[in-house]
């Protein structure tokens, strides 16, 4: 049975802004689906529609075989939990402990069961040290963990996650990915809306892409989606950015906030208006160009080292300790090259 079966739903806000335009998709029970799209494409709105916070203007939504369009059954509130993009919208009590107890209290659980469940959540999320703190006294990442804990506190069948890794440091991101995968193994149905392309392959069984026109652009396994660079460019999820250094240009695509990944490197004489600069470029020897390339490449060395370290953490989170160790070694060796690059920059400036 499908957890969700969405048929040509459309929705626009009162100000006339379109958020979903005849979007159709399904989510199998126990599946982990990621919805990716640029800001404003309608990802959050789709989650609100799935959670009954909004009603589609047209189309139908079935949840566990029941048509809920215009009539969201109260019993589904226990089965479906939504993590809001902004945790401020989810936290309002006097302490973290109170926040995690609220859901079980609403379910009418016994006091001992509530205490046990809350203690387990504090341990699971590694936030035992926050139990007596007020939500207003937490960092953004801590608030997100607590908000996620409130979702888990009712032990739902379905989790709807809106940008779950926003504001998290790299270590917390890895912990969050680990937790999502643990929930997948437990049979939870998970729908994650994100534009963080760095986590897609780690948490997804399937990925769907929403275009800037609020329509479904494509869907498929996450590896194929991430390989379709042209489609990602059309969806504005990556951008082709050309660095120009007067004499040299290279073009690559930036993937979200996760460093950059080269798709094309091309030496070429740039289009410059100044005849003097053109003549200077033509007059440069191959050695001069090599020195310039080395100087500019050194500027990205630290960025590359950080990227390798992030990959190592993700490999470890996925259980591949050998690959993680190799990537850490690459990161360490890349970082060690800083000194050599400094020497190189001094040499080329002589």
N, C-alpha and C positions, 0 to 999 in steps of 0.2 A: 504494500500500500504506500502511496505517496504521502509524505508529510504535508507537502504543499502542491497544489495544482493551480497555476495562475493562467487565466485565459484573457488576453487582450485588455488588460486593465489600463485605464488612463486616469490621470489626476492633474488638476491645476489648482493652485492656491487662489485665495480670494482676490489677490492683486493681479490675477490673470497669468501669473508665472507658471508655465508648464513644468511638470515634474516627472510625469510618466506618460508615454504615448504608445498605447496599444502593445504593452509588454506582455509576453507570454513565456512561461518557463515552469518547470516542475522541480521538486526536490524530493528525492527518495528518503524514506525513513532510514536514519543512521548515516546519511550522506553529509559530507562537509562541502558546501558550496561557497565559493567566493564571488562577490559581485564587485567588479572594478570599474572605475570610471573617474573622470576628472571632477574637481569640485563643481557642484551645481548640476551635475548630470542627473541626479535624482536617486542616488543610492540610499540615502537615509529615508527618503520618502517611501521607497519600496519596503524597507523594514517596518516603518510605521503602518503601512497597509497590511503587511503580514501579521502584525500584532494587534490589529483592530483599532489602532489609535486614529486612523483615517479610513474613510470609506471611499472606494473608487467611484468616479463619476460614471464609468462604464466598464464592462467586463465583469468577470467573476473570479472569486478566490475560494478554493476548497482546501480545508485543513483536515487531515485524516479522514477524507471522504465526505466531509460535511461542508455544504455551501454556507459560508459565513458572511457573504456580502450583505451589508446593512444590518446584520444581526450577529454580533460576536458573542458566542455562548460564554457565560462567566466561568464555567469549569475549565475553559482553555487557558485562563489566566494563570493557573497553576502549572500547566503543561508547557507554556511558552514564556521565556524571560527575555527581556530586551535590555542590552547594555547601551545606554545613550552615548553619543559621541562626547558630550560635555557632562562629566560626572557631577557637576554642580546641580544638574537637573534631577539627580537621583539620590543625593544625600542631604538630609535635613535634620537629623536627630543630634543628641548631645554627645554621643561617643560612637566609636567604631563598633564596640560591643553591641550597643543598642541597634545600630543599623543592621547588623548581621542577624539579630534576634527577631527583627520585625516581621519578616516573611513567615518564618515558622510559627510565630505567635498568631498571625492571621489565619494560618492553617489549623489552629487549635491543638497543636502538639503539646505533649506533656512537658513540664518544666525541665525534667532531667534530660529528655530527648533534645530539647532546644539548646541546653547548655552543652551537651555532647557534640551536637552538630556544629555549633558556633566555634567551639574549641578546635574541632577538626578543620574548619575553614580557615581559622587563623594560622594553623600550621601549614595547611596546603598552600596558602598564598604567601607564606613567610612574612606575616604581619602581626605576630604575637606582641611585638613591642609597641604596636599602635592601639591596642585594645581599649585604653582609657582616653585616647586622644579624641578631640573633636574634629569633625570633617574639615572645618575651616582652618585647622592647624596642620594640615597635611600638604605635602607637595603634590603637584599634578599627577605624577606617576603613582604615588601612594593612594590618592583619591580614586584613580582608575582601578587599582587593585581592590579597594574596598567596594566600589560600585559593582565590580564583577562578582565579588563575594555575595552581595545582596541578591544577584541573579541566581547564583548557585545554591543559596540557602533554602530555596523551596524545592530543590532537586527536580528541575524541569526536564521534560523530554526534548525540548527544542531550545536552543540558544541563538538569539539574534544579536550579533555583535557589530556595533557601528564604530569603525576606526579604533579597534581595541589597542593598537600599539602606539597610538599618537602620544607623544610626550614622554615615552619610556626611554630610559638609557639602554644601551646595547645588552647589558646583562639581563635587565628586566624584560626586554623583548624576547630573549631566548627563553626565559622562564615562562613567559606567556605562551610562546609557541609550544613549549613542552606540555603545558597545562591543556591547551586546546587539543593536542594530539592524545593526551591521556583521556580526555573526555570523548574523543572520537573512538578510542578503543573500548570505552565503556558503552558505546552504542548511541551516544547522543547525536541528534540531528543539529548541525551547526550551519548557520548562514552568516557569513562575514562580509560586510561592506568595507572596502578599503581602497586607497590609492597607493598603499605601501607595497610596491611590486616585489620588494625583497622577501616577503613572507609567503607569497602566493603558492609556490611549489611546495613549501614546507607544511601547509595546513589544508590543502585542497584536494578533493577528489575530482572536482570539476570547477571550471571558472567561466563566468559569463561577463561580457563587456557591454556597458551601457555607453552609448555615444553622447556627444554634446547635444544631439537633437532629442535626447530622452527616450530613444528607441534601443531595442536590443541590437547590438552590432554583430556579435558572434558569441558562441559558446563552445566549449570543448575541454579536453584535459589541459591542465595548467601548463604543461611543457610546450604543447603546440601553440597555445595562446601567447606565451612569452617569446616564442620564436618568431611570431608574426610581427616583425618590426614595422612594416608598412601600416598594418592595422592599428598598432599602438600609437603610431604617429597621428593617424586620422582621429583617434580617440583623444588626442592631446594628453596621453599618459606619459609619453616621452617627447622630447623635442630635439630636433637636429640643430646643433649649435656649432657654429664655426668660430674657432679661435684664430685671430689674425695677429701675427707678430711681425708685421711690416714685410719681412722677406719670406715668411713661411706661413702656411695655413694648414690646419687639420680639422677634420669634421668628425664628430661623434654624437651619439645619442645619450642623453641623460635619463636615467631610470629613477623616477621619483626622487627621494632624498638619499638614496643609497649610492653615493659615489657616482661613477660613470662607467659605462661599458662601451668600448670602441667598436663601431660598426664599419668605419671606413677611415683609412688614413691615407692622405694623398698629398704629396709635395707638389705645389703648383705656384706659379707666379701670380700673386693676388692682383685683383683689379684695384689699382691705385690711381688717383687723379694727378698726383704730383709727378711731373716728368723727371724731376731731380731724384725722387725716390726710386723711380723705375730704373734710371741710369745707375743708381747706387747698387740696386739689386743685381743688375746684369753684370756689374763690375766685380761682384763678390766672387771669390774663389770657392771651390768646393770645401776647402779647409775652413774658410770663414763661415760658410753655411753650417758645417758640422759643429763648429764651436757655438754658434747661436742656438742650434737645435739642442745641444747638450745643456746650455744655460737654461733654456725654457723648460726642458724636460725635468730638470732638477727641482723646479718649483712644485711639481706634482708628486714628488717622492713620498712625502709624509702622508698625502692623501691615499696613495696606493697602499702603503703599509697598513693604514687603518682599515682599508677595504679587505685586505687579506685576513686581518685579525677578526673582522666581523664574519667572514666566511668560515673561519676556524671555529668560532663559537656556534655557528649554525650547523656545521658538520658534527660537532660534539653533541648538540641538542638532538640531532637525528640518529645518534648512536654510532657514528663512524669515527672512532677515536684515532685510528691510523691517519685518516685524511686530515682530521683536525690538527694532529701533531705536525704533519707536513706543512699545512698552511700557516701554523704558528711559526714554524722555522722560516718559511718564506717571508713572513711579516717581520720577524726579527732581523733577518739578513737584509731585507729592504731598508729597514730603519738604520742599520749599521752603515748603509751607503751614504747617509747624510754627510758624514765627514768627508768622504771621497768627492761628493758633489760640491761641497764647499771649496775643496782644493781645485776642482775643475773650473768652478766659476772664477776663482782668483787667477787661474792660468789663462782663461780666455779673455780676461779683462786687461792682461798685460800688453 
